[in-house]
Amino acid sequence: MTRPADGAAWDLAPEGPRPGAQAAFAFELLARDGAARAGRFHTPHGTVETPAFMPVGTQAAVKALSSAEVRQAGVEIVLANAYHLYLRPGADVVAGAGGLHRFMRWEGPILTDSGGYQVFSLADLARVDEDGVTFRSHLDGSSHRFEPEGVVDLQRELGSDVAMPLDHCLANPAERSEARDAVQRTLRWLERSLLRARELDARGQGGPQALFGIVQGATFADLRRESARATRGFDLPGVAVGGLAVGEPNEELHAMLEVVEPELDPRRPRYLMGVGFPADLVRAIARGMDLFDCVAPTRHGRNGTLFTSEGRINIRNSAYRQDHGPLDPACACAACAATSRAYLSHLFHAREILGPRLATYHNVVFLSDLMQRARAAIAAGRFATWAELAAR
């Protein structure tokens, strides 16, 4: 991949597969039904059946659940956030435990986000320049500097299986000039990240670890295509679609996926960042996406909203105070088997911590089961029919 002069197009000729890190990762495409894909993503810490949802364990914990409970919920891969772990407890503490897997007692694959999302979510506390991002900590206001190379180093120290490079994520709406600058900056940062990853590979420092690229471009179709084509040219083990689910109308999100999907390498897993509501997941799978993450199931669970086969319900509503039926009649998870709607309603109104834990567990199971049913529908060649019902 040849870096262009400012404003010039990127040379899309790939440099070929990375020897080292990439060899430890593989993606098998098992079935297709339209653009929807069922596959297997092989990593050093296990295989992930795709499509797959990754619960968010921002600070090395999926909120309200133990790692054992997350595994029991059918989850194969989780997400943690390098920015938050850098601030607390510090990468040195995690490394001292032997890496994230041992620190959080999670034996499966882990993907770490780079802090690029915090450029958007903590915009008031961040300043972007060509070399990186300067943050003020949301914890104590202290100043910190993130640059592409340092973010790669950080994630090697954490020991995740998949590392995301530092990228420039914009809020919606974005000006076209801003979006183009963010696309080009994200590509330049990706090049720097890849060079550092190769240096670490050559030294045998950490890893193996897969570096994914990130497609940006806001809601501009031509910029999305440009970003996707250039990112594909790096020939990385996987690719993420970022900068969506940041305030744009839902239809624009899915329109951008339709634009991007034909430009993505079919031999690599595709990760749609920040999407986690059931209907959106089904629609994104239909547009060729394989991996997903979002705080939706855990955040909504903690606040009393359940994902069910009958749609979303808020267990705090008075209608459920004397409803002694199961949380979801179509779900056989431990929470549904042992808990009625009336009891869960009582737990929330009594502010018992068990309430948010049970609701969170159910929501995580619900999305894990949704992914399993999507995989089965794709394999059977009936995804479109299944999706029409599942996305309601």
NUMARGU-633908 format. One record per residue (C-alpha): residue in one letter; x, y, z. Coordinates in Angstrom, 1 decimal. Example, Ala and Ser with C-alpha at 12.3 -4.5 7.8 and 13.67 -1.06 7.14 Angstrom:
+--------+--------+--------+--------+
| nudren |     xx |     yy |     zz |
+--------+--------+--------+--------+
|      A |   12.3 |   -4.5 |    7.8 |
|      S |   13.7 |   -1.1 |    7.1 |
+--------+--------+--------+--------+
//
This chain:
+--------+--------+--------+--------+
| nudren |     xx |     yy |     zz |
+--------+--------+--------+--------+
|      M |    0.0 |    0.0 |    0.0 |
|      T |    1.5 |    3.3 |   -1.1 |
|      R |    0.8 |    6.4 |    0.8 |
|      P |   -0.5 |    9.2 |   -1.4 |
|      A |    0.3 |   12.9 |   -1.3 |
|      D |   -2.3 |   15.0 |    0.4 |
|      G |   -5.5 |   15.0 |   -1.6 |
|      A |   -4.4 |   12.2 |   -3.9 |
|      A |   -6.0 |    8.8 |   -4.4 |
|      W |   -4.7 |    5.8 |   -2.6 |
|      D |   -2.9 |    3.0 |   -4.5 |
|      L |   -5.1 |    0.0 |   -3.9 |
|      A |   -2.5 |   -2.7 |   -4.8 |
|      P |   -2.3 |   -5.0 |   -1.8 |
|      E |    1.1 |   -5.9 |   -0.4 |
|      G |    0.1 |   -9.5 |    0.1 |
|      P |   -0.8 |  -11.4 |    3.3 |
|      R |    1.0 |  -10.7 |    6.5 |
|      P |    3.2 |  -13.7 |    7.4 |
|      G |    3.1 |  -13.9 |   11.3 |
|      A |    0.0 |  -12.6 |   12.8 |
|      Q |   -2.4 |  -13.2 |    9.9 |
|      A |   -1.5 |  -16.9 |    9.8 |
|      A |   -3.0 |  -17.4 |   13.3 |
|      F |   -6.4 |  -16.2 |   12.0 |
|      A |   -8.7 |  -17.6 |    9.4 |
|      F |  -12.2 |  -17.1 |    8.2 |
|      E |  -14.3 |  -19.9 |    6.6 |
|      L |  -17.3 |  -19.0 |    4.6 |
|      L |  -19.7 |  -21.8 |    5.1 |
|      A |  -22.9 |  -20.6 |    3.4 |
|      R |  -24.4 |  -17.6 |    1.7 |
|      D |  -28.0 |  -16.6 |    1.2 |
|      G |  -28.1 |  -13.4 |   -0.8 |
|      A |  -25.6 |  -11.2 |    0.9 |
|      A |  -26.1 |  -12.9 |    4.3 |
|      R |  -23.2 |  -15.1 |    5.3 |
|      A |  -22.6 |  -17.9 |    7.8 |
|      G |  -19.0 |  -18.6 |    8.6 |
|      R |  -16.3 |  -19.4 |   11.2 |
|      F |  -13.7 |  -17.0 |   12.4 |
|      H |  -10.7 |  -18.9 |   13.8 |
|      T |   -8.6 |  -17.2 |   16.4 |
|      P |   -5.9 |  -18.4 |   18.9 |
|      H |   -8.4 |  -18.5 |   21.7 |
|      G |  -11.1 |  -20.3 |   19.8 |
|      T |  -13.5 |  -20.3 |   16.9 |
|      V |  -16.4 |  -17.8 |   16.5 |
|      E |  -19.5 |  -18.9 |   14.6 |
|      T |  -20.7 |  -16.0 |   12.5 |
|      P |  -22.9 |  -14.0 |   12.4 |
|      A |  -22.0 |  -13.3 |   16.1 |
|      F |  -22.8 |  -10.6 |   18.6 |
|      M |  -20.1 |   -9.4 |   21.0 |
|      P |  -21.3 |   -8.1 |   24.3 |
|      V |  -19.5 |   -5.0 |   25.4 |
|      G |  -17.1 |   -5.5 |   28.4 |
|      T |  -15.7 |   -2.0 |   28.3 |
|      Q |  -13.7 |   -2.3 |   31.4 |
|      A |  -13.0 |   -6.0 |   31.2 |
|      A |  -16.4 |   -6.9 |   32.4 |
|      V |  -19.8 |   -7.3 |   30.7 |
|      K |  -21.8 |   -5.2 |   33.1 |
|      A |  -23.8 |   -7.2 |   35.7 |
|      L |  -22.5 |  -10.6 |   34.5 |
|      S |  -19.5 |  -12.8 |   35.4 |
|      S |  -17.4 |  -14.2 |   32.6 |
|      A |  -18.9 |  -17.7 |   33.3 |
|      E |  -22.4 |  -16.3 |   32.9 |
|      V |  -21.5 |  -14.6 |   29.6 |
|      R |  -20.2 |  -18.0 |   28.3 |
|      Q |  -23.4 |  -19.7 |   29.6 |
|      A |  -25.4 |  -17.2 |   27.6 |
|      G |  -23.9 |  -18.6 |   24.4 |
|      V |  -21.4 |  -15.9 |   23.8 |
|      E |  -18.1 |  -16.8 |   22.0 |
|      I |  -16.4 |  -13.5 |   21.7 |
|      V |  -16.5 |  -10.3 |   23.8 |
|      L |  -15.3 |   -6.7 |   23.4 |
|      A |  -13.2 |   -4.6 |   25.7 |
|      N |  -12.1 |   -1.0 |   25.3 |
|      A |   -8.4 |   -0.1 |   25.2 |
|      Y |   -9.0 |    3.6 |   26.1 |
|      H |  -10.9 |    2.8 |   29.3 |
|      L |   -8.5 |    0.0 |   30.4 |
|      Y |   -5.6 |    2.4 |   29.8 |
|      L |   -7.1 |    4.8 |   32.2 |
|      R |   -8.2 |    2.2 |   34.7 |
|      P |   -6.7 |   -0.1 |   35.9 |
|      G |   -3.8 |    0.5 |   33.5 |
|      A |   -2.3 |   -1.8 |   30.9 |
|      D |    0.6 |   -2.6 |   33.3 |
|      V |   -1.9 |   -4.2 |   35.7 |
|      V |   -3.6 |   -6.2 |   33.0 |
|      A |   -0.2 |   -7.3 |   31.6 |
|      G |    0.9 |   -8.3 |   35.1 |
|      A |   -2.1 |  -10.7 |   35.3 |
|      G |   -0.9 |  -12.3 |   32.1 |
|      G |   -3.2 |  -10.3 |   29.7 |
|      L |   -6.9 |   -9.7 |   29.4 |
|      H |   -7.9 |  -13.3 |   29.1 |
|      R |   -6.4 |  -14.2 |   32.5 |
|      F |   -7.3 |  -10.9 |   34.1 |
|      M |  -11.0 |  -11.3 |   33.4 |
|      R |  -11.1 |  -15.1 |   33.4 |
|      W |  -12.4 |  -15.3 |   29.8 |
|      E |  -11.0 |  -18.1 |   27.7 |
|      G |  -12.6 |  -17.2 |   24.4 |
|      P |  -11.5 |  -14.5 |   21.9 |
|      I |  -11.5 |  -10.8 |   22.8 |
|      L |  -11.6 |   -7.8 |   20.5 |
|      T |  -10.4 |   -4.5 |   21.8 |
|      D |  -11.6 |   -1.1 |   20.5 |
|      S |   -8.9 |    1.5 |   20.1 |
|      G |  -10.4 |    4.6 |   21.6 |
|      G |  -11.4 |    5.9 |   18.2 |
|      Y |  -15.0 |    5.8 |   19.2 |
|      Q |  -14.2 |    8.1 |   22.1 |
|      V |  -13.2 |   10.8 |   19.6 |
|      F |  -17.0 |   10.9 |   18.9 |
|      S |  -18.5 |   10.0 |   22.3 |
|      L |  -16.1 |   12.2 |   24.3 |
|      A |  -15.8 |   15.0 |   21.7 |
|      D |  -15.8 |   17.7 |   24.3 |
|      L |  -12.8 |   16.1 |   25.9 |
|      A |  -10.8 |   15.2 |   22.8 |
|      R |   -8.7 |   17.2 |   20.3 |
|      V |   -7.7 |   15.5 |   17.0 |
|      D |   -4.7 |   16.5 |   14.9 |
|      E |   -2.7 |   14.7 |   12.2 |
|      D |   -0.6 |   12.7 |   14.6 |
|      G |   -3.3 |   11.5 |   17.0 |
|      V |   -5.8 |   12.5 |   19.7 |
|      T |   -5.3 |   14.4 |   22.9 |
|      F |   -7.9 |   13.4 |   25.6 |
|      R |   -8.8 |   14.8 |   28.9 |
|      S |   -9.8 |   11.9 |   31.1 |
|      H |  -13.5 |   11.7 |   31.9 |
|      L |  -12.4 |   10.3 |   35.3 |
|      D |  -10.1 |   13.1 |   36.6 |
|      G |   -9.5 |   15.6 |   33.8 |
|      S |   -5.9 |   14.6 |   33.3 |
|      S |   -4.5 |   14.9 |   29.8 |
|      H |   -3.5 |   11.9 |   27.7 |
|      R |   -2.1 |   11.4 |   24.2 |
|      F |   -3.2 |    8.6 |   21.8 |
|      E |   -1.3 |    8.1 |   18.6 |
|      P |   -1.7 |    5.1 |   16.2 |
|      E |    1.6 |    3.4 |   17.1 |
|      G |    0.9 |    3.8 |   20.9 |
|      V |   -2.6 |    2.3 |   20.5 |
|      V |   -1.1 |   -0.8 |   18.8 |
|      D |    1.4 |   -1.1 |   21.6 |
|      L |   -1.3 |   -0.7 |   24.2 |
|      Q |   -3.4 |   -3.5 |   22.7 |
|      R |   -0.4 |   -5.8 |   22.4 |
|      E |    0.1 |   -5.2 |   26.1 |
|      L |   -3.5 |   -6.0 |   26.8 |
|      G |   -3.2 |   -9.2 |   24.8 |
|      S |   -6.5 |   -9.1 |   22.9 |
|      D |   -7.0 |  -11.4 |   19.9 |
|      V |   -8.3 |   -8.6 |   17.6 |
|      A |   -7.1 |   -5.1 |   17.8 |
|      M |   -8.7 |   -2.0 |   16.2 |
|      P |   -6.5 |    0.8 |   14.9 |
|      L |   -7.0 |    4.4 |   16.0 |
|      D |   -9.5 |    5.9 |   13.6 |
|      H |  -11.3 |    9.3 |   13.2 |
|      C |  -15.0 |    8.7 |   14.0 |
|      L |  -17.3 |   11.7 |   13.3 |
|      A |  -20.7 |   12.5 |   14.7 |
|      N |  -23.7 |   12.9 |   12.5 |
|      P |  -24.3 |   15.1 |   10.6 |
|      A |  -20.9 |   15.7 |    9.2 |
|      E |  -19.7 |   18.1 |    6.6 |
|      R |  -18.4 |   16.4 |    3.4 |
|      S |  -15.0 |   18.1 |    3.8 |
|      E |  -14.8 |   16.8 |    7.4 |
|      A |  -15.8 |   13.3 |    6.3 |
|      R |  -13.2 |   13.2 |    3.5 |
|      D |  -10.5 |   14.4 |    5.9 |
|      A |  -11.5 |   11.7 |    8.4 |
|      V |  -11.4 |    9.0 |    5.7 |
|      Q |   -7.9 |   10.0 |    4.6 |
|      R |   -6.7 |   10.4 |    8.2 |
|      T |   -8.0 |    7.0 |    9.2 |
|      L |   -6.2 |    5.5 |    6.3 |
|      R |   -2.9 |    7.2 |    7.2 |
|      W |   -3.3 |    6.1 |   10.8 |
|      L |   -4.1 |    2.5 |    9.6 |
|      E |   -0.8 |    2.5 |    7.6 |
|      R |    1.1 |    3.7 |   10.7 |
|      S |   -0.7 |    1.1 |   12.8 |
|      L |    0.1 |   -1.7 |   10.4 |
|      L |    3.8 |   -0.7 |   10.3 |
|      R |    4.0 |   -0.8 |   14.1 |
|      A |    2.2 |   -4.2 |   14.2 |
|      R |    4.7 |   -5.6 |   11.8 |
|      E |    7.6 |   -4.3 |   13.9 |
|      L |    6.1 |   -6.0 |   16.9 |
|      D |    5.6 |   -9.2 |   15.0 |
|      A |    9.2 |   -9.2 |   13.8 |
|      R |   10.4 |   -8.8 |   17.4 |
|      G |    8.0 |  -11.5 |   18.6 |
|      Q |    6.5 |   -9.0 |   21.0 |
|      G |    3.0 |  -10.0 |   22.1 |
|      G |    0.5 |  -11.6 |   19.9 |
|      P |   -0.5 |  -13.2 |   17.7 |
|      Q |   -3.0 |  -10.4 |   17.2 |
|      A |   -5.2 |   -9.5 |   14.2 |
|      L |   -5.3 |   -5.9 |   13.2 |
|      F |   -8.6 |   -5.0 |   11.5 |
|      G |   -9.1 |   -1.9 |    9.3 |
|      I |  -12.0 |    0.5 |    9.7 |
|      V |  -14.1 |    1.9 |    6.9 |
|      Q |  -15.3 |    5.5 |    7.5 |
|      G |  -17.0 |    8.1 |    5.3 |
|      A |  -20.1 |    9.2 |    7.3 |
|      T |  -23.2 |    9.0 |    5.1 |
|      F |  -21.5 |    9.9 |    1.8 |
|      A |  -21.7 |    6.9 |   -0.6 |
|      D |  -18.6 |    7.8 |   -2.6 |
|      L |  -16.5 |    8.4 |    0.4 |
|      R |  -17.6 |    5.0 |    1.9 |
|      R |  -16.6 |    3.3 |   -1.4 |
|      E |  -13.3 |    5.0 |   -1.4 |
|      S |  -12.6 |    4.1 |    2.2 |
|      A |  -13.7 |    0.5 |    1.7 |
|      R |  -11.6 |    0.0 |   -1.4 |
|      A |   -8.5 |    1.5 |    0.2 |
|      T |   -8.9 |   -0.4 |    3.4 |
|      R |   -9.3 |   -3.7 |    1.5 |
|      G |   -6.0 |   -3.0 |   -0.2 |
|      F |   -4.2 |   -3.4 |    3.1 |
|      D |   -5.2 |   -7.1 |    3.0 |
|      L |   -5.8 |   -7.4 |    6.8 |
|      P |   -7.4 |  -10.3 |    8.6 |
|      G |  -10.7 |   -8.5 |    8.9 |
|      V |  -12.5 |   -5.2 |    8.4 |
|      A |  -14.8 |   -3.0 |   10.5 |
|      V |  -17.5 |   -0.6 |    9.3 |
|      G |  -17.3 |    2.4 |   11.7 |
|      G |  -18.8 |    5.8 |   11.9 |
|      L |  -22.4 |    4.5 |   11.8 |
|      A |  -25.0 |    4.3 |   14.6 |
|      V |  -23.8 |    7.8 |   15.6 |
|      G |  -27.0 |    9.7 |   15.2 |
|      E |  -27.9 |    9.2 |   11.5 |
|      P |  -31.4 |    8.0 |   10.5 |
|      N |  -31.7 |    4.3 |   10.6 |
|      E |  -32.3 |    4.0 |    6.9 |
|      E |  -29.1 |    5.9 |    6.1 |
|      L |  -27.2 |    3.4 |    8.2 |
|      H |  -28.5 |    0.5 |    6.1 |
|      A |  -28.1 |    2.4 |    2.9 |
|      M |  -24.4 |    2.8 |    3.7 |
|      L |  -24.0 |   -0.9 |    4.3 |
|      E |  -25.5 |   -1.6 |    0.9 |
|      V |  -22.9 |    0.8 |   -0.6 |
|      V |  -20.0 |   -0.8 |    1.3 |
|      E |  -20.7 |   -4.5 |    1.1 |
|      P |  -19.7 |   -5.0 |   -2.6 |
|      E |  -16.3 |   -3.4 |   -1.9 |
|      L |  -15.4 |   -5.7 |    1.0 |
|      D |  -13.3 |   -8.8 |    0.7 |
|      P |  -15.6 |  -11.9 |    0.9 |
|      R |  -12.7 |  -13.9 |    2.4 |
|      R |  -12.5 |  -11.8 |    5.5 |
|      P |  -14.9 |  -11.2 |    8.5 |
|      R |  -16.9 |   -7.9 |    8.5 |
|      Y |  -17.5 |   -6.2 |   11.8 |
|      L |  -20.3 |   -3.5 |   12.0 |
|      M |  -19.4 |   -1.4 |   15.0 |
|      G |  -22.0 |   -0.2 |   17.5 |
|      V |  -25.2 |   -1.9 |   16.3 |
|      G |  -27.2 |   -4.2 |   18.7 |
|      F |  -30.9 |   -3.9 |   18.5 |
|      P |  -32.5 |   -7.1 |   17.1 |
|      A |  -34.2 |   -5.6 |   14.0 |
|      D |  -31.0 |   -3.7 |   13.1 |
|      L |  -28.9 |   -6.8 |   13.5 |
|      V |  -31.1 |   -8.9 |   11.2 |
|      R |  -31.1 |   -6.1 |    8.6 |
|      A |  -27.3 |   -5.8 |    8.8 |
|      I |  -26.8 |   -9.6 |    8.5 |
|      A |  -28.9 |   -9.3 |    5.3 |
|      R |  -26.3 |   -6.8 |    4.1 |
|      G |  -23.3 |   -9.1 |    4.6 |
|      M |  -22.1 |   -8.2 |    8.1 |
|      D |  -20.7 |  -10.9 |   10.4 |
|      L |  -19.7 |   -9.4 |   13.8 |
|      F |  -21.5 |   -6.8 |   15.9 |
|      D |  -21.2 |   -5.1 |   19.3 |
|      C |  -23.3 |   -2.7 |   21.2 |
|      V |  -24.2 |   -1.7 |   24.8 |
|      A |  -27.9 |   -2.0 |   24.0 |
|      P |  -28.6 |   -5.5 |   25.6 |
|      T |  -26.8 |   -4.7 |   28.8 |
|      R |  -27.8 |   -1.1 |   29.2 |
|      H |  -31.4 |   -1.8 |   28.5 |
|      G |  -31.4 |   -4.8 |   30.8 |
|      R |  -30.0 |   -2.8 |   33.7 |
|      N |  -32.9 |   -0.3 |   33.1 |
|      G |  -35.6 |   -2.9 |   32.9 |
|      T |  -36.1 |   -3.3 |   29.2 |
|      L |  -36.2 |   -6.8 |   27.8 |
|      F |  -35.7 |   -8.0 |   24.3 |
|      T |  -38.4 |  -10.7 |   23.7 |
|      S |  -40.0 |  -12.7 |   20.9 |
|      E |  -43.0 |  -10.4 |   21.4 |
|      G |  -40.9 |   -7.2 |   21.0 |
|      R |  -39.3 |   -5.0 |   23.7 |
|      I |  -41.0 |   -4.7 |   27.0 |
|      N |  -40.3 |   -2.5 |   30.0 |
|      I |  -40.7 |   -4.6 |   33.1 |
|      R |  -41.1 |   -1.5 |   35.2 |
|      N |  -44.5 |   -0.9 |   33.7 |
|      S |  -47.5 |   -1.5 |   36.0 |
|      A |  -48.9 |   -4.1 |   33.6 |
|      Y |  -46.3 |   -6.6 |   34.7 |
|      R |  -46.8 |   -6.3 |   38.5 |
|      Q |  -49.2 |   -9.2 |   38.5 |
|      D |  -48.1 |  -11.0 |   35.3 |
|      H |  -46.9 |  -14.4 |   36.5 |
|      G |  -46.0 |  -15.6 |   33.1 |
|      P |  -42.4 |  -16.1 |   31.9 |
|      L |  -40.2 |  -13.2 |   30.8 |
|      D |  -40.4 |  -14.5 |   27.3 |
|      P |  -42.5 |  -17.6 |   26.5 |
|      A |  -40.2 |  -18.5 |   23.6 |
|      C |  -36.9 |  -18.4 |   25.6 |
|      A |  -35.5 |  -21.2 |   27.7 |
|      C |  -32.7 |  -19.3 |   29.3 |
|      A |  -32.0 |  -19.6 |   33.1 |
|      A |  -33.6 |  -16.3 |   33.8 |
|      C |  -36.8 |  -17.1 |   31.9 |
|      A |  -37.0 |  -20.7 |   33.4 |
|      A |  -36.7 |  -19.4 |   37.0 |
|      T |  -38.3 |  -15.9 |   36.9 |
|      S |  -41.8 |  -14.5 |   36.2 |
|      R |  -42.5 |  -11.1 |   34.9 |
|      A |  -44.2 |  -10.2 |   38.2 |
|      Y |  -41.1 |  -11.3 |   40.2 |
|      L |  -38.7 |   -9.4 |   37.9 |
|      S |  -41.0 |   -6.3 |   38.2 |
|      H |  -40.8 |   -6.6 |   42.0 |
|      L |  -37.0 |   -6.8 |   41.9 |
|      F |  -36.7 |   -3.7 |   39.9 |
|      H |  -39.2 |   -1.7 |   42.0 |
|      A |  -37.5 |   -3.0 |   45.2 |
|      R |  -34.1 |   -2.0 |   43.6 |
|      E |  -32.7 |   -5.5 |   44.2 |
|      I |  -29.5 |   -6.0 |   42.2 |
|      L |  -30.7 |   -9.4 |   41.1 |
|      G |  -33.3 |   -7.6 |   38.8 |
|      P |  -30.8 |   -5.9 |   36.5 |
|      R |  -28.6 |   -9.1 |   36.5 |
|      L |  -31.5 |  -11.3 |   35.3 |
|      A |  -32.7 |   -8.9 |   32.7 |
|      T |  -29.1 |   -8.4 |   31.4 |
|      Y |  -28.6 |  -12.1 |   31.2 |
|      H |  -31.8 |  -12.7 |   29.3 |
|      N |  -31.0 |   -9.9 |   26.8 |
|      V |  -27.5 |  -11.4 |   26.1 |
|      V |  -29.0 |  -14.8 |   25.6 |
|      F |  -31.7 |  -13.4 |   23.3 |
|      L |  -29.1 |  -11.9 |   21.0 |
|      S |  -26.9 |  -15.0 |   21.1 |
|      D |  -30.0 |  -17.1 |   20.1 |
|      L |  -30.9 |  -14.6 |   17.4 |
|      M |  -27.5 |  -15.1 |   15.9 |
|      Q |  -27.8 |  -18.8 |   16.1 |
|      R |  -31.2 |  -18.7 |   14.3 |
|      A |  -29.8 |  -16.4 |   11.7 |
|      R |  -26.9 |  -18.9 |   11.0 |
|      A |  -29.4 |  -21.7 |   10.7 |
|      A |  -31.6 |  -19.8 |    8.3 |
|      I |  -28.7 |  -18.9 |    6.1 |
|      A |  -27.5 |  -22.5 |    6.0 |
|      A |  -31.0 |  -23.6 |    5.0 |
|      G |  -31.3 |  -21.0 |    2.3 |
|      R |  -34.4 |  -19.4 |    3.9 |
|      F |  -32.8 |  -16.3 |    5.4 |
|      A |  -35.1 |  -13.8 |    3.7 |
|      T |  -38.3 |  -15.5 |    4.9 |
|      W |  -36.9 |  -15.9 |    8.4 |
|      A |  -35.6 |  -12.3 |    8.5 |
|      E |  -39.0 |  -10.9 |    7.6 |
|      L |  -40.4 |  -12.3 |   10.7 |
|      A |  -37.4 |  -11.9 |   13.0 |
|      A |  -37.0 |   -8.2 |   12.2 |
|      R |  -40.5 |   -7.2 |   13.3 |
+--------+--------+--------+--------+
//
